[in-house]
Amino acid sequence: MAMNAQGRPTRADAATAPGPTFTGNRALQIEESLIFEREFGGTGVDLPEPKAKDRLGSMKRQSPLNLPGLSEPEAMRHYVRLSQKNYAIDMGPFPLGSCTMKHNPRLNEKMARLPGFADIHPLQPQSTVQGALELVHELADWLLELTGMPAVAMSPKAGAHGELCGMMAIKAALDARGETGRTRVLAPESAHGTNPATAAQCGFSVDDIPADETGRVDLSALKAKLGPDVAAIMVTNPNTCGLFERDIRAIADAVHEAGGYFYCDGANFNAIAGKVRPGDLGVDAMHINLHKTFSTPHGGGGPGSGPVVLSAALAPFAPVPYVVKEEGRYQLVETRRAAREDGENMHGGRLTAFHGQMGMFVRALSYMLSHGGDGIRQAAEDAVLNANYVLARLKSEMTPAFPGHCMHEALFDDSFLKGTGVETIDFAKGMIDEGYHPMTMYFPLVVHGAMLIEPTESESKQELDLFCDALLSIARRANAGDASLKGAPYFAPRRRLDETAAARNPVLRWTPTASVRAAE
Ligand SMILES: *Cc1c(COP(=O)(O)O)cnc(C)c1O
């Protein structure tokens, strides 16, 4: 049997593998139908016969309800089997760039499940939730300390929501200055899609700033675009190419001189937390994805939490609520009027029904307290070290998009695949056969056939070596003209799907199959 460098048997030759199994299962990969495709009628509960037999009279249903009828073990197995079709950070490396899929320490989960945090209600009297309010207050303090900023809005519920909060504050500040003519927002071509979307949602037009040949904001091109109609610039730092914007101070100064604000997308804060304070870089507003930088499981649309730190210029436009400490008691300031009585000239209203994502707050503070300031700095350093290790190990076969070191993520383009007939998508599907979730593909858009890998600080050297060896082997297969990559994945529960058709013509509603209809 062929062995890989780690002495493990390599993949079986697809040509000699036997045909499909009787059950459709593949070893412990169990096929699972939709719950509605199961037989109807049974129930896992032994209900007593109702006493009044004809309570409903003519209102009685004439046809079966057609809810799936499963016993407890059947229901349990259904959901466990489905859950096993998920790839998860608890199963293996999750190299998605920009998403920061890091290990979520179990300690955080234990803390978040403490009844004093998990079982409280947002409408409870504040005197009964002093510990929870203290936690929000302390987390806010950590965020201010780490960012060197004077104010923070805790309630936004994701990065994109934080962007909305920050850009609304910028718009409110401009309105308060009577500057209604500032309608343009500048954003680099490599920006995450939420940046231009947020600016547009706030009524601004979006103007692209080109990148220079090193993958960073082209400072002179940016300066040429500044003018009296510019409201703000939105810059991610480190940017989505995994590079630190070296001219960040000059960018901030130029934008401020032109009368605009500097929104920093802080989704990549994990690369610099404990090393660089955004407040020292001239930032006016920055969201922090607690679910990326400070652990918390995330993906599949949530949950998230995106507090926004604000400069002194924007602080008055922060939304309510916020927590204050007075005479040893914690209190929520929940309305604009209460904020004014608190001595704050607040203009911001509410962004969310309640106070933010309590569960995420608990996990983030647990992460901070268990790491300490020095541990947070080390996590950032290790994340950058791991990404550079991956970059260095892969560059013999794959082509880095930009020269030099990277920050927390390593970006490759597809020029190493040129002429092989293999494309980024085939490479990614080949990774699934090797048991890896693919990296972020085709993003950032400024790089052709982009492959963006963020290992985070969670991975050991052994884990990274196996991952790199697997990727190198795929790259070598591509270079050797191995056309089988075009058909990957071979070992996944489903083969290659028509993703374009799925996006263009999504089937969003289940329709009964013939056998289900027959049973009705
Ligand atoms: C993840 C991300 C966002 C959006 O954050 P969500 O929490 O997913 O809404 C914005 N910008 C960048 C660079 C990101 O990586």
The ligand as a MOL file (V3000), in Angstrom:
LIG
                    3D

  0  0  0     0  0            999 V3000
M  V30 BEGIN CTAB
M  V30 COUNTS 15 15 0 0 0
M  V30 BEGIN ATOM
M  V30 1 C -16.1740 38.1710 8.2160 0
M  V30 2 C -15.8770 39.4920 7.6500 0
M  V30 3 C -16.8350 40.5170 7.6290 0
M  V30 4 C -18.2700 40.3220 8.0450 0
M  V30 5 O -18.4480 39.8480 9.3310 0
M  V30 6 P -19.7160 38.9600 9.7260 0
M  V30 7 O -19.5570 38.7580 11.1830 0
M  V30 8 O -19.6400 37.7060 8.9260 0
M  V30 9 O -20.9350 39.7710 9.3930 0
M  V30 10 C -16.4550 41.7570 7.1520 0
M  V30 11 N -15.2070 41.9670 6.6810 0
M  V30 12 C -14.2700 41.0020 6.6740 0
M  V30 13 C -12.8930 41.3060 6.1530 0
M  V30 14 C -14.5750 39.7300 7.1400 0
M  V30 15 O -13.6500 38.7510 7.1060 0
M  V30 END ATOM
M  V30 BEGIN BOND
M  V30 1 1 1 2
M  V30 2 1 2 3
M  V30 3 2 2 14
M  V30 4 1 3 4
M  V30 5 2 3 10
M  V30 6 1 4 5
M  V30 7 1 5 6
M  V30 8 2 6 7
M  V30 9 1 6 8
M  V30 10 1 6 9
M  V30 11 1 10 11
M  V30 12 2 11 12
M  V30 13 1 12 13
M  V30 14 1 12 14
M  V30 15 1 14 15
M  V30 END BOND
M  V30 END CTAB
M  END
